[in-house]
């Protein structure tokens, strides 16, 4: 059964092929030359095509021909008999193409027998003689609707041409790309003429105020220095809807010359030398719907309410490289009172200096805009006015700018947007907040090409997004590349989700390990730096030391607790401890009195707390000894909490302390100057002991005997023996 269906389908395609082939163009006119017969024309349902055969004559063609194409040949002359046979055999010939020949001579009324002719194209022939066009149109059929006389080196249009065409149904007349400097104003009197093309000529001025039927007029690429005069005479141009004045030397918008064009809908004044758009320039053109002012680099000033109009729908002011500066352009009123505005093209202008407030002032007056193009304007951020004021946007182009960042969910308010162009910006990363599904579902085109994506795992979202919405992504993946710091690669070949997940896990492990190591180093450093403080805190927590109880009335076990460094043992023990004990004071000296095998911190703190006074023998060695610093710190803390009448700390400076050895605790002890200074001089030793008596509140019956440092060594040796 399936085989039978295949045979039937093959047979149908074969029949269709031969039917189409039988109806295609076939050779119908031949030329006998040098004993050979060659085809020179192809025929197809009333059309005879003899184009490009290098013919120098008009061949005999089949009867009932409706379209004859003799273009791109070498015909030099059209005489009165050139089309006589054709007019007899093909009285319904309606279209004749003789462009790109070498016609330089034309007899009068050479076409008068072609009574049904509607289209004549004689462009690209040498017609420098102005009478050639007059002869060509002499006696031409009244049915003529389209006449194309382009690129014929014409310099003027004789009045006879207008007269010859008066009775015709001419709808379109084109003199494009000639050298015409002056136009006979009667050409505008043609009653049915709707489209007149005089572009690419040498016109310097023109008065066109006498046509009631003209619908479109092109004066592009001439030498006009001002707007054409359209309002001098009645009835003027009541039907004119489009006028093209681009590529001229117009310097000033003298709108009074065209304000009478009540039905004008389209005005193109691009690529001129206009410097200023005056206030309400288009206000009196009541039907105007589109204004195009492009490629006008001389334009620098836009006055207040310049585009004010109740009918304007489209405004194109692109490619002007115009600097949007408040000194020259009134942004706030530029599009004010333009209620019908829906399409706005500002591309290729200098708008990089505009701030958010300027965009809001300019666009929030035109909330009906549905089409906005700000490509190549130097933007380096996404203006909030686009999504706050223009909620009806369907097309938005911000291509070719310097935008590096999109605010989260920036496009979400644009619920009608279908076309979004962000290509050639500096966007390196996209996230789910940039293009949420609620926004993307109504897009039909999204252009993100030529952005400098970064080749890392952050691009995974974009790869998933592009794969999911490939139908709307322009140029994906061909025009999408990313940069990893050294080379540029195709985005689609960068990463896989699995590799990125592995990188993420490894990255987390490295981060956690690094954090742990850093934390350990910091904690170790802190513990080492404050180890004595921590020891004391642990001791307090363990033994519940009472800090805030006033112990002034508590009896003490010892009178004095002496704190000193190992290096100062001889001086402290021989000169201070021994003499204090000789006077009846109960002295606790840790190096001598601490019990072997006990916890040093615990026992020292207990004896320090049970002593009435703490004697700190400060020296450079003392300042460098951590244990001494700990004892001093604990003594200072005790003096603060007890708050007694007498200070329990008595500081004795054994020697001058170097500035490098002055620690915080030493500075606290000596800051007020309330300390005793040990001096080995016999003259000052008595003063030292007198001051010490006052501080310790005891009565010395006998002055201590001073042992010079020179005798200390001999004493130590005798003790050893």
Secondary structure, 3 states (H helix, E strand, C coil): CHHHHHHHHHHHHHHHHHHHHHCCCEEEEEEEECCEEEEEEEEECCEEECCCCCCCCCCCCCCCCCEEECCCCCCCEECCCCCHHHHHHCCCCCEEECCCCCCCEECCCCCCCCCCCCEEECCCCCCCCCHHHHHHHCCCCCCCCEEECCCCCCCECCHHHHHHCCCCCCCEEECCCCCCCECCHHHHHCCCCCEEECCCCCCCCCECCECCCCCEEECCCCCCCCCCECCCCCCECCCCCEEECCCCCCCCCCHHHCCCCCCCCEEECCCCCCCEECCCCCCCCCCCCEEECCCCCCCCEECCCCCCCCCCCEEECCCCCCECCCCCECCCCCCCCCCCCCEEECCCCECCCCCHHHHHHHHCCCCCCCEEECCCCCCCCCCCHHHHCCCCCCEEECCCCCCCCCCCCCCCCCCCCCEEECCCCCCCCCCCCCCCHHHHCCCCEEECCCCCEECCHHHHHHHHHHHHCCCCECCCCCCCEEECCCCEEEHHHCCCHHHHHHHHHHHHHHHHHHHHHHHHHHHHHHHHHCHHHHHHHHHHHHHCCCCCCCCCCCCCCEEEEEECCHHHHHHHHHHHHHHHHHCCCCEEEHHHHCCCCCCHHHHHHHHHHCEEEEEEEECHHHHHCHHHHHHHHHHHHHHHHHCCCCCCEEEEECCCCCHHHCCHHHHHHHCCCCCEECCCCHHHHHHHHHHHHHHHCCCCCCCCCCCCHHHHHHHHHHHHC
